Amino acid sequence: MSLKLCILLVVLALGGVAGYLVFDGGTADEGQPIVSVNVPATLSAQALLGQKTYDTKCASCHGRNAAGQDGVAPPLVHIIYEPGHHGDESFQRAVAQGVRAHHWPFGDMPAVEGLTRGDVADVVVYIRELQRTNGIR
C-alpha cells in the first residue's frame, strides 16, 4: 500500500470520527449538566426530604441538583421555572399528568408514578431553595 493511500485512509477515518461527534444529534454531550447550580450550605428539613425524593424520582432526567441534562431534560433551576411563571401547582400537575413540551426541545414529560402530592410538595421546596440560592425568586 502506498504512503499516499495510507494517509488518505487515516484522514478519512479521522474525518468519520469527527463527523460522528459533531453530527450525531448532540449525543456527544448528552447527559451533561445544562446549567451550573450553586447548592445552599444548608437545606430546610422539608427540602432535605424533597432532595431524597428528587434524587430517587427526578434526577435521572432533570440531573443532579436540578441542573438539567443535555439532550435529556431541562434544568429546573432556571428562570423559566421561577414561581411567578411556573407555580408550585405546575409541578404537581406535571408529575401527576405529565406535561406537553412547550419551553424546551426535549419532548413531552411523562407522568411520574408513585409520588403523592406531599412528596411533590417536598420536591418543590427543594427546587425553590436551589432556585433562591441561584438568584431565582
PyMOL commands that set and color helices and strands:
alter all, ss='L'
color gray80, all
select helices_A, chain A and resi 3-23+45-57+59-62+64-66+79-81+88-97+117-133
alter helices_A, ss='H'
color red, helices_A
deselect
rebuild
show_as cartoon
